[in-house]
């Protein structure tokens, strides 16, 4: 994410603040899900995935392989009708399980076409199937729902989820907002493939993730179809709606680009979006092959949002981005989208990496060196917010989009680069992006990788820059 929610205090990525096709999920992830906290015991799926910062996000007892979402949105009344079909696999015997869903009225739930009992408990949709689901068995859940979707307020006070705009909706789900518009296993650990069918009033466009499968207009409404086959966390899904000018092309590397730009932002956005292919090519040389089939941007006119987000394959901007923000959100396609954190505490693996990508891009394109950017930050006094808490231990959900996660996270990577040299540093970045492609990672795993790749003991460096409170010694 960039804050415009959140420079240099980061890009949530430029403010501080992204027939069923089953995603390929590493076996290790399924094992991790099966063992997640209380979900592994009994026959009731846990009401959360065990994340210490967001204890009710995600659910236990199953993994969703695919979401098929059919949505119809009226921009005048802001009413949403939805049907979600989830193809899942039980990681334990289930007599009951939860889905995350905030607001909206559920009218029916079926499990394998048989009506299931359901009730609401806060953000939990509690489902009791007619027959228990055996461990290891694939099953299908269909949820019909409707209502006026509203965003949630994150611990840092920012809006997240389905956010109405003057011509549609800005749909950004980090960290909790996916549940405001579809029932989900809403934690980064559970990654899935997606199909979207979105119907909106004629004259509006609906833009989601992956590749467009076509559109058709009838009776004053247009239906757009999208598909993302690569594993995607729910918070990275979007269904942003508005009046957009659309640009489509394919890069020399075969990446399908789809840009959707609000006409009010088109003039300012054009020179930056023109650089997208060269930015992706530069990042591919640095980080390894681009991890998806599609790319692009959604540039909305949503001045009250205050951030951009790395929605998978097609980052979402609240206004025309600058080049730093474009680089940041594009870098997230490797760091955050393809390789996601295992718990929200490790979000520096997203934001520190994307922020350092901005530094490297500037260094190699006529801007300040990464060392100069580091030195300017380090010159801040000990009482500055940069040193308020360590980036790998922010302490709460309120802090995960704060300056330390972005800027001090990037400073950690610069110190690593200085310690191991440019050659090994690039090897580490590429090994991280390729070795965990389509999956997850933890800070401990990254530290081990850096030590193994460089052959150097780095525990002290990471302890100082990631976990020590206050301003570290520079050496």
PENOR-V611156 format. One record per backbone hydrogen bond with DSSP energy under -1.0 kcal/mol. NH is the residue of the N-H (numbers start at 0). CO is the residue of the C=O. E is the energy in kcal/mol with one decimal. If there is no record, write none. Layout:
nh={NH | NH}
co={CO | CO}
e={E | E}
This chain:
nh={1 | 1 | 2 | 2 | 3 | 4 | 9 | 12 | 12 | 13 | 14 | 14 | 15 | 16 | 22 | 29 | 30 | 31 | 32 | 33 | 34 | 35 | 38 | 39 | 40 | 44 | 48 | 56 | 59 | 62 | 64 | 65 | 66 | 67 | 68 | 69 | 70 | 71 | 72 | 73 | 77 | 79 | 80 | 81 | 82 | 83 | 84 | 85 | 86 | 87 | 88 | 89 | 90 | 93 | 94 | 95 | 96 | 98 | 99 | 100 | 101 | 104 | 106 | 107 | 109 | 110 | 111 | 113 | 115 | 116 | 118 | 120 | 123 | 124 | 125 | 126 | 127 | 132 | 135 | 136 | 138 | 140 | 141 | 142 | 143 | 144 | 145 | 146 | 151 | 153 | 156 | 159 | 160 | 162 | 164 | 168 | 169 | 171 | 178 | 179 | 180 | 181 | 183 | 185 | 186 | 189 | 191 | 192 | 193 | 194 | 195 | 196 | 197 | 198 | 199 | 201 | 203 | 204 | 206 | 210 | 212 | 215 | 217 | 220 | 221 | 222 | 223 | 224 | 225 | 226 | 227 | 231 | 235 | 236 | 239 | 240 | 241 | 244 | 246 | 248 | 250 | 253 | 255 | 256 | 257 | 258 | 259 | 260 | 261 | 264 | 268 | 269 | 272 | 273 | 274 | 275 | 278 | 279 | 280 | 281 | 282 | 283 | 284 | 285 | 286 | 287 | 294 | 297 | 298 | 299 | 301 | 304 | 307 | 308 | 310 | 310 | 311 | 313 | 315 | 316 | 325 | 326 | 327 | 328 | 329 | 330 | 331 | 332 | 333 | 334 | 335 | 336 | 337 | 338 | 339 | 341 | 345 | 346 | 348 | 349 | 350 | 351 | 353 | 354 | 355 | 356 | 357 | 358 | 359 | 360 | 361 | 362 | 363 | 364 | 366 | 372 | 373 | 374 | 375 | 376 | 377 | 378 | 379 | 383 | 386 | 387 | 391 | 392 | 398 | 401 | 405 | 406 | 408 | 409 | 410 | 411 | 412 | 413 | 414 | 415 | 416 | 417 | 418 | 419 | 420 | 424 | 425 | 426 | 427 | 428 | 429 | 430 | 431 | 432 | 433 | 434 | 435 | 438 | 440 | 445 | 446 | 447 | 448 | 449 | 450 | 451 | 452 | 453 | 454 | 461 | 462 | 463 | 464 | 465 | 466}
co={12 | 307 | 13 | 14 | 1 | 1 | 7 | 0 | 10 | 1 | 1 | 16 | 16 | 14 | 64 | 25 | 26 | 27 | 28 | 29 | 30 | 32 | 35 | 36 | 37 | 95 | 56 | 53 | 45 | 88 | 86 | 86 | 192 | 84 | 194 | 82 | 196 | 80 | 198 | 78 | 73 | 146 | 71 | 144 | 69 | 142 | 67 | 140 | 65 | 138 | 62 | 136 | 60 | 132 | 42 | 42 | 126 | 124 | 183 | 122 | 178 | 145 | 143 | 143 | 141 | 113 | 139 | 110 | 108 | 127 | 125 | 123 | 120 | 98 | 118 | 96 | 116 | 93 | 89 | 133 | 87 | 85 | 109 | 83 | 107 | 81 | 104 | 79 | 159 | 157 | 153 | 151 | 171 | 169 | 167 | 240 | 162 | 160 | 175 | 176 | 177 | 177 | 99 | 183 | 184 | 186 | 231 | 64 | 227 | 66 | 225 | 68 | 223 | 70 | 221 | 219 | 200 | 241 | 239 | 226 | 224 | 222 | 220 | 217 | 199 | 215 | 197 | 213 | 195 | 210 | 193 | 191 | 232 | 233 | 206 | 168 | 204 | 260 | 258 | 256 | 254 | 250 | 292 | 248 | 294 | 246 | 296 | 244 | 298 | 261 | 264 | 265 | 268 | 269 | 271 | 272 | 274 | 275 | 276 | 277 | 278 | 279 | 280 | 281 | 282 | 283 | 255 | 314 | 259 | 316 | 317 | 301 | 1 | 315 | 17 | 308 | 235 | 310 | 308 | 297 | 321 | 322 | 323 | 324 | 325 | 326 | 327 | 329 | 330 | 330 | 338 | 331 | 332 | 333 | 438 | 440 | 342 | 343 | 345 | 346 | 346 | 347 | 349 | 350 | 351 | 352 | 353 | 354 | 355 | 356 | 357 | 358 | 359 | 361 | 361 | 368 | 369 | 370 | 371 | 372 | 373 | 374 | 376 | 380 | 383 | 384 | 465 | 389 | 395 | 398 | 401 | 402 | 403 | 405 | 406 | 407 | 408 | 409 | 410 | 411 | 412 | 413 | 414 | 415 | 416 | 420 | 421 | 422 | 423 | 424 | 425 | 426 | 427 | 428 | 429 | 430 | 431 | 435 | 339 | 441 | 442 | 443 | 444 | 445 | 446 | 447 | 448 | 449 | 450 | 457 | 458 | 459 | 460 | 461 | 462}
e={-3.0 | -1.9 | -1.8 | -4.1 | -1.2 | -1.4 | -2.0 | -9.9 | -3.0 | -2.0 | -9.9 | -2.2 | -1.4 | -1.4 | -1.6 | -1.4 | -2.1 | -2.1 | -2.7 | -2.3 | -1.4 | -1.3 | -1.8 | -1.5 | -1.6 | -2.9 | -2.4 | -1.8 | -2.5 | -2.2 | -2.5 | -1.6 | -2.3 | -2.2 | -2.9 | -2.7 | -3.1 | -2.2 | -2.6 | -2.3 | -2.3 | -3.3 | -2.5 | -3.0 | -2.1 | -2.5 | -2.2 | -3.2 | -2.6 | -3.1 | -2.3 | -2.5 | -2.2 | -2.8 | -3.4 | -1.2 | -2.3 | -1.8 | -3.2 | -3.1 | -2.7 | -3.5 | -2.4 | -1.2 | -2.2 | -2.6 | -3.3 | -1.5 | -2.8 | -2.0 | -1.7 | -2.6 | -1.9 | -3.4 | -2.7 | -3.3 | -3.1 | -2.9 | -2.4 | -1.8 | -2.6 | -2.6 | -2.4 | -2.7 | -2.4 | -2.6 | -2.0 | -1.8 | -2.8 | -3.0 | -2.5 | -1.8 | -3.2 | -2.1 | -2.0 | -2.2 | -3.2 | -1.9 | -1.1 | -2.2 | -1.9 | -1.5 | -1.9 | -1.0 | -1.8 | -2.1 | -2.1 | -2.4 | -2.9 | -2.4 | -2.6 | -2.5 | -2.9 | -2.7 | -2.6 | -2.7 | -2.2 | -3.1 | -3.0 | -2.5 | -3.1 | -1.7 | -2.6 | -1.6 | -3.0 | -2.9 | -2.9 | -2.3 | -2.3 | -2.0 | -2.5 | -2.0 | -1.8 | -1.7 | -1.2 | -2.2 | -1.9 | -3.2 | -2.5 | -1.8 | -2.4 | -2.4 | -2.4 | -3.2 | -1.9 | -2.9 | -2.8 | -2.6 | -3.2 | -2.6 | -2.3 | -2.1 | -2.8 | -1.8 | -1.6 | -1.6 | -2.5 | -2.8 | -2.2 | -2.3 | -2.7 | -2.2 | -1.9 | -1.4 | -3.6 | -1.8 | -2.5 | -2.7 | -3.0 | -2.7 | -2.9 | -2.1 | -2.6 | -2.8 | -9.9 | -1.2 | -1.1 | -1.4 | -3.0 | -3.4 | -2.1 | -2.6 | -2.4 | -2.8 | -2.1 | -2.4 | -1.4 | -1.5 | -1.4 | -2.3 | -2.0 | -2.4 | -1.6 | -1.8 | -2.3 | -1.4 | -1.7 | -1.7 | -2.3 | -1.6 | -2.5 | -1.9 | -2.1 | -2.2 | -2.2 | -1.9 | -1.2 | -1.5 | -2.6 | -2.5 | -2.5 | -2.5 | -1.9 | -1.0 | -3.2 | -2.1 | -2.7 | -2.9 | -2.2 | -1.8 | -3.0 | -1.6 | -1.9 | -2.2 | -1.8 | -1.9 | -1.9 | -1.5 | -1.4 | -2.0 | -1.3 | -2.4 | -1.3 | -1.9 | -2.2 | -2.0 | -1.5 | -2.0 | -2.3 | -2.2 | -2.5 | -2.4 | -1.9 | -2.3 | -2.3 | -2.2 | -2.5 | -1.8 | -2.4 | -2.3 | -2.6 | -2.5 | -2.4 | -2.3 | -2.6 | -2.5 | -1.4 | -2.6 | -1.6 | -1.9 | -2.5 | -2.2 | -2.4 | -2.5 | -2.2 | -2.8 | -2.7 | -2.0 | -2.2 | -2.3 | -2.7 | -2.4 | -2.4 | -2.6 | -1.4}
